[in-house]
Structure formats: structure tokens, C-alpha cells
Amino acid sequence: MVGHGELLALCCFTVDGIEFVEYWRDGALVVAIDTSMPQEQANRGGTEPDLLVEQMRRVGLFGKDSGDWHHRGLDLLHEVAG
């Protein structure tokens, strides 16, 4: 739940062909996701690494063939932000 006055940033970017999603709140990293290895978000840092797990499931990031499609991060951004 977002409180009044909180600053949020949700971003998706690609590094060397790997797509990442980061969620920031008030200048602190909340969760960082490597969409090619979504089960490893707890190892990427952030204060609440499991915050977006339900949204990740809804867009199919944990599916066995999830590594075969592009723009997984953008699908997640859309699921979180609407």
C-alpha cells in the first residue's frame, strides 16, 4: 500500500540482452528482478524481495517456458502499475 507522500519508481531496463525490473520507494531499492531468473530476486537486493511475487506469477514469470518470450519486464510493469 502506498502512503501519502511516498515517492515510487518502477523501471525496466536491459543489460546485455537481459531484462531487469526494479521497484524503488523513497529512494530505497525495494525489489530487483532479473526476468531471466525470477526465482532469484531475493539474491539481488532490496528491502522487500518478495513484494511482487504474486504479480510475477500472474504474468507467467515462473512458468517453465517463461525464458522464451521477450519483454517479460514490461508485462510485469503493466501488471503492477496498470
C-alpha positions, -999 to 999 in steps of 0.1 A, spaced: 0 0 0 13 34 -10 12 60 17 6 97 12 38 114 1 57 83 -8 79 86 -40 78 55 -61 98 44 -91 92 13 -112 116 7 -140 125 -18 -166 159 -19 -184 180 -43 -204 217 -51 -199 235 -74 -223 201 -87 -235 188 -95 -200 158 -76 -188 156 -63 -153 128 -47 -132 134 -26 -102 109 -11 -77 121 19 -56 103 36 -27 115 69 -12 150 64 -27 154 28 -14 155 -3 -36 125 -24 -26 129 -53 -51 152 -61 -81 142 -88 -106 163 -104 -133 134 -116 -156 155 -145 -169 159 -158 -133 128 -145 -114 132 -170 -86 165 -153 -76 150 -118 -67 159 -123 -31 196 -125 -40 195 -92 -60 189 -70 -30 161 -48 -19 142 -44 14 112 -65 3 124 -90 -23 91 -109 -23 68 -79 -27 59 -85 -64 58 -123 -64 20 -125 -69 22 -101 -99 52 -121 -112 31 -153 -111 1 -136 -128 23 -126 -158 39 -161 -160 74 -153 -149 76 -186 -131 63 -207 -160 86 -233 -174 88 -216 -207 90 -180 -194 126 -177 -207 113 -180 -243 94 -147 -246 105 -111 -247 96 -81 -226 87 -100 -195 96 -69 -175 72 -47 -194 44 -72 -188 53 -71 -151 53 -32 -151 19 -32 -167 6 -57 -141 19 -36 -112 11 -1 -125 -20 -9 -146 
